[in-house]
Amino acid sequence: DVADTPWDVILVDAPRGSIWHRPGRMKSIYTAAVLAERGAPTEVLVHDCNRTVEREASDRFLRPSRLVTQVHTMRHYRVG
């Protein structure tokens, strides 16, 4: 059902990645990018992009050219 849903907005804010044994948001960012590609334009918000892993995963999967803005630790991408 999730893959067949056209998403307007996707918020990536989990799982936590602030300490070494937490997985971070790489898989969630990848999944958001895949889901956003399938439908109409989708707004993707990624929290904690001040951290290296989240910032680099966002740049790789959501692409810097799609970055609309960044406010503090939140990035806003428009996909599609």
Contacts in CASP RR format, 6 or more apart in sequence:
PFRMAT RR
TARGET T0000
AUTHOR 0000-0000-0000
METHOD contacts of the structure
MODEL  1
DVADTPWDVILVDAPRGSIWHRPGRMKSIYTAAVLAERGAPTEVLVHDCN
RTVEREASDRFLRPSRLVTQVHTMRHYRVG
2 35 0 8 1.000
3 35 0 8 1.000
3 38 0 8 1.000
5 35 0 8 1.000
6 38 0 8 1.000
6 39 0 8 1.000
6 40 0 8 1.000
7 35 0 8 1.000
7 36 0 8 1.000
7 39 0 8 1.000
7 42 0 8 1.000
8 40 0 8 1.000
8 42 0 8 1.000
8 43 0 8 1.000
9 42 0 8 1.000
9 43 0 8 1.000
9 44 0 8 1.000
9 45 0 8 1.000
10 32 0 8 1.000
10 35 0 8 1.000
10 36 0 8 1.000
10 42 0 8 1.000
10 43 0 8 1.000
10 44 0 8 1.000
10 45 0 8 1.000
11 45 0 8 1.000
11 47 0 8 1.000
12 25 0 8 1.000
12 28 0 8 1.000
12 29 0 8 1.000
12 32 0 8 1.000
12 44 0 8 1.000
12 45 0 8 1.000
12 46 0 8 1.000
12 47 0 8 1.000
13 25 0 8 1.000
13 47 0 8 1.000
13 48 0 8 1.000
14 25 0 8 1.000
14 28 0 8 1.000
15 22 0 8 1.000
15 23 0 8 1.000
15 24 0 8 1.000
15 25 0 8 1.000
15 28 0 8 1.000
16 22 0 8 1.000
16 24 0 8 1.000
17 23 0 8 1.000
17 24 0 8 1.000
17 25 0 8 1.000
17 48 0 8 1.000
17 51 0 8 1.000
17 53 0 8 1.000
18 48 0 8 1.000
18 51 0 8 1.000
24 53 0 8 1.000
24 54 0 8 1.000
25 46 0 8 1.000
25 47 0 8 1.000
25 48 0 8 1.000
25 53 0 8 1.000
25 54 0 8 1.000
25 57 0 8 1.000
26 53 0 8 1.000
26 54 0 8 1.000
26 57 0 8 1.000
29 46 0 8 1.000
29 54 0 8 1.000
29 57 0 8 1.000
29 58 0 8 1.000
29 61 0 8 1.000
29 62 0 8 1.000
30 57 0 8 1.000
30 61 0 8 1.000
32 44 0 8 1.000
32 46 0 8 1.000
32 61 0 8 1.000
32 62 0 8 1.000
33 44 0 8 1.000
33 61 0 8 1.000
33 62 0 8 1.000
33 79 0 8 1.000
35 42 0 8 1.000
36 42 0 8 1.000
36 44 0 8 1.000
36 62 0 8 1.000
36 77 0 8 1.000
36 79 0 8 1.000
36 80 0 8 1.000
37 79 0 8 1.000
37 80 0 8 1.000
39 80 0 8 1.000
40 80 0 8 1.000
41 78 0 8 1.000
41 79 0 8 1.000
41 80 0 8 1.000
42 78 0 8 1.000
42 79 0 8 1.000
42 80 0 8 1.000
43 68 0 8 1.000
43 76 0 8 1.000
43 77 0 8 1.000
43 78 0 8 1.000
44 62 0 8 1.000
44 76 0 8 1.000
44 77 0 8 1.000
44 78 0 8 1.000
44 79 0 8 1.000
45 74 0 8 1.000
45 75 0 8 1.000
45 76 0 8 1.000
45 77 0 8 1.000
46 54 0 8 1.000
46 58 0 8 1.000
46 62 0 8 1.000
46 74 0 8 1.000
46 75 0 8 1.000
46 77 0 8 1.000
47 54 0 8 1.000
47 73 0 8 1.000
47 74 0 8 1.000
48 54 0 8 1.000
48 73 0 8 1.000
49 55 0 8 1.000
49 58 0 8 1.000
49 70 0 8 1.000
49 73 0 8 1.000
49 74 0 8 1.000
49 75 0 8 1.000
50 72 0 8 1.000
50 73 0 8 1.000
58 75 0 8 1.000
58 77 0 8 1.000
62 77 0 8 1.000
62 79 0 8 1.000
63 77 0 8 1.000
66 77 0 8 1.000
66 78 0 8 1.000
66 79 0 8 1.000
67 75 0 8 1.000
67 76 0 8 1.000
67 77 0 8 1.000
68 76 0 8 1.000
68 77 0 8 1.000
68 78 0 8 1.000
69 75 0 8 1.000
69 76 0 8 1.000
70 76 0 8 1.000
END
